[in-house]
Amino acid sequence: MFKPLDPILKSELRLAVMSLLIGVKEADFKYLKSSTSATSGNLSVQLQKLSEAKYIEIVKSFKGNYPHTVCKITKTGIDAFEKHVEALQSYINPK
């Protein structure tokens, strides 16, 4: 009856990041940080976990003398997010 939830997406911050990335092509670290109100350290850790799960791709570069980190959702991440949403709906509207 209830579908299993994705353990990677059970984290509120990781789910928030995925929710933001699902609607845009890419987002930089500064945007994700301000949108989620996360600390830099916590956001970095959670982005790394999403990257290790192959849910996002992290591209690091420099803008002038400053580091610039951009995150992009992957096909694997889109599929995982959609399955997670479907699983959540099974809890909201059990059949």
N, C-alpha and C positions, 0 to 999 in steps of 0.2 A: 504494500500500500504506500508506504513512505519510501521515497528514493534516497539513497545515501548522499550526503553533502560532501563536497570536495574539501578535504582537510586543508589544502593550501588556501582556499578561499574562505575558510571559517574566520580568519583574522579580519577584524573590522577595517584595519588600514589597508590590507592587501585587497579586500573586496572594494574599498573605495577607489583605490588606484585603478583596478580593472574596470570599474564602472566609468571612470573618467576616460580611460584609454579606449574603451569600446566605441565611444562616440567621436573620437578624433583620430587623425592619421598618426600623430605623435605629440608628445608633450615633454617639455623640459622639466628638470628637477625643481626649479623655482616655482613653476606653475603648480606642480603636484604638491609641493610643500605648502603653498599658500591655500590651495583648494582643500587640502585635508587637515590643515592646522597641525600637522605633525612636526616633530623636531627633526632636524637634519639627520641626526644619528639613527633615530627609529626608522625614518623613511629609507635611508640607505640600506639598513638591514632587511627591511621588508622588500625593497626592490631587488636585492640580491637573491632572496628566497624565490621571488617570482621568476627571476632570470634562470636560476638553477632548475626550476620546474619547466623551463622553456615556454613560459606563458608570456614573457616579454623579452624584447631585445634591448640592451642598453648600449648606446653609442656615446663614447666619451671623446671630446675634442676640446679645443681652446677657442675662445672668442677674445682676441687680443691676448692679454696675459692671464686671463681668467679661465678656469676649467668650465666646460659646458657639457652637461649630461642630458641626453635626450632618450626617452623611452618610447618604444613602439610595441604594440600588442602583436603577437604572432597568431598564426592560424590555430596552433595548439591552444593558445590562450583564449581565442574567441570561442572555440569548441568547448573548452572547460567552463568558461563563463556561462555560455548558453545552457549547458547541462546543469550547472549549479543553480541557475535561475529556475529551470524546470523542476529541479528537486525541491527548491524552496516553495514553489507553487503547489507541490504535492502535500506540503505541510499546511498551507493556507486553505487549499480546497481539496481535502481528502475525498477520495471516491469510495 
